[in-house]
Amino acid sequence: MDLTLKRSWFFSDLKPGMVAWLGCTPNDRRIQVDFDTAASAGLGFYVINGAWRGVLYEGDEGCLYIIDERGERHQPVYIVEVEKEKAQEPAPGDEVAF
């Protein structure tokens, strides 16, 4: 039985306008990143949850790492899920359907 972990999303798949969920395991949706905001900020990505900012880096061994703005490299992460488009927030005064 082959227990090799295969990623379904790769670093090269990420494009501006996408939102991705990263995590420390293949099923861990822990870190939400917005690649649209990142492009305008000059970063590899911007962490939407506000914890910190950093760059997503693909190491030589094929793992993805986050390097934060202090230069600290964090443990390997997986791209767990990718949303093709960001959810649009309603403009002030717009009706929101329930």
N, C-alpha and C positions, 0 to 999 in steps of 0.2 A: 504494500500500500504506500503510495506516494503522499507524504505529509508536508511537502514543500509548500510554503505560503506563496501564493501568486497574487500580485497586486492587480486590481482591475483598472486603476487610474494611475497614470504616470505624471511626473512633473511636467513633461512636454505637452500633456493634454490641457493644462491650465491656461486659460486665455482671459484677457480683460473682460469684465462684466460677469464673471463667474464667482460663485461663492462656494468654498470648499470646507468640508469638515475634516479635521485631522485628529488623530488619536494615537495613543501608545500601543494599542492593539488593533487588529483589523476591524473590530466591532465597536470601538470606543469613540463616540462622537463627542469629543471633549473641547476641541479648539475650532472656533469658526473663523474663517479668514475670507476677506473680501479683496479680490484681486483688482477691482476697479479703483477702489480707494488707494490701494497700494501704488498703482501706476502714477497717480497724481501726487503722491507723497514721496515718490522716488525710492520706495522700499520694495522688497520682494513680495511682501504682503502686509496687511494691517490686521491685527487681531481685534475683531469686533467686540469681544467681551471686555475689552479695555484693560486687560491684565498687563500687557506690555506690547512693544512693537518688535519686529524682527524680520529676518530674511530666511526664506526657505531655501535650503542648500541641498543639492543632491551629491552625496559623497561618492568617492571612487568605488566603494563596495556596493553601491546601489541603494543604500539606505537614504532616507530623507531626514535632514536635521533642521532644527530651528536655531539660528544664531541671533541672540537678542541684541538690543542696542548697546549693551555693555560689552559685547563680544563673546559672551558665554555660549558655548555650544551645549544644547540640551540633548536629552536621550532621543533615539530614533523615533520618528513618527510615521504613520501610514496615512495616505489619503483614503478616508473611509467612504466619503460620499461627495459628489459634486452636483451643485444645482446650476443648471445652464444659465439661468437669469436670476438676478436679485429680485426679491419681492418688493414691489413698489409701495412706498408708504403714501397714504392719501395726503393730498395737499390740505392745509388748514381750511376748514369750512366745507370740505367735500363730505358727502354722505358715505358712511361705511355700511355695507350690507352685512346682516347678521344671519 
